[in-house]
């Protein structure tokens, strides 16, 4: 058990983290300080307040920036190039037109949610987002619908599967920690995730969209929409090119489940199923399907892939600084303080899993850290009282808590803000609110599912 002194120090750290988050919001929203600068200043101040050695603070921040950008920068760059070719070739317009014809303009936001839910199952949130956001821009432009009304269902569908559905890495780690059945966890996650995504996506998106007025000029949207074309590519080839990374990642996941470790075929499938490699392969294919076959020459393709990167520079800097802030919070001991506090709570296991993951998520800004850390805290407690709660439900409750209340210490917050060209206040009203609705509704549906399937050990 943690000592009283440790708990007191932990409470002080949590207070510092709360004040750092408030200061960050005030600096950006009230004093209009550039988010990149504000994140650096607040990160350094948080490290000093927490008593970290000065050189360690800088190193921690740099490691956080590098850790985030090492993956995100490549994904955003490759995904943006693929999106640009999708736009210029008319592929995005073709997919948008087909979805509108199938579902109707009034229900197209529901279509986007289901597409995001399906596409998001095998891919990381950021990969799914950069793949599908050109469709959001295209549909919004073609129908005259608010970008928020179409965009909120997209991120809701992607976020819920990222948080609770295996084979996402954090969810798979939680499955292992709780010794849950993978297949049953996936089934339960779909039962819980779809209605939660509906509430936070199309339903909330329709309500909030009239209340958010975005700037008319969106540099990234202009890059990813393209000019209207008469000769559009086929729907099949457009969908295939966009979903090729998803197909390759699914192949990698199936290889992990069916092939022995170390075999040449599994190693090859794992390699091409890596998010970076799969996006690169799709981009190379797009040079043919969206480039050469649409009549573009080498100079035009070079121009497309160069021009579209300019608007991503600011996005990447802000996302990287958000990752630096996240790392300083973790290295300062905020995560351990939450773990110590959680051990003092006397609450039902499902509630404990949700609360612990929620607090870690709010404090650190990372859904992955929240889910993996909370699973590590709660799993030994669950193992001490076997048969009281289905392990699959514990995975869902922990995953639901890990996506709650995304705010300024989450790199995803800045990704959404910059792509949709929103203010911090608007991002809090849209992204932060939908994440909270998503988490709370998913947890409530998990409790309802527990009442139906029982809380005993899984068969």
Secondary structure as UniProt FT lines:
FT   HELIX           4..29
FT   HELIX           35..49
FT   TURN            50..51
FT   HELIX           54..88
FT   TURN            89..90
FT   HELIX           91..103
FT   HELIX           105..107
FT   HELIX           108..120
FT   TURN            121..122
FT   HELIX           125..143
FT   HELIX           147..164
FT   TURN            166..167
FT   HELIX           169..178
FT   HELIX           182..198
FT   HELIX           199..203
FT   HELIX           204..209
FT   TURN            210..211
FT   HELIX           219..225
FT   HELIX           235..258
FT   TURN            261..262
FT   HELIX           264..272
FT   HELIX           275..286
FT   HELIX           287..291
FT   HELIX           292..294
FT   HELIX           298..307
FT   TURN            308..311
FT   HELIX           312..331
FT   TURN            332..333
FT   HELIX           334..342
FT   TURN            343..344
FT   HELIX           349..364
FT   HELIX           367..384
FT   TURN            385..387
FT   HELIX           391..401
FT   TURN            402..405
FT   TURN            408..409
FT   HELIX           411..419
FT   TURN            420..421
FT   HELIX           424..427
FT   HELIX           428..432
FT   HELIX           433..453
//
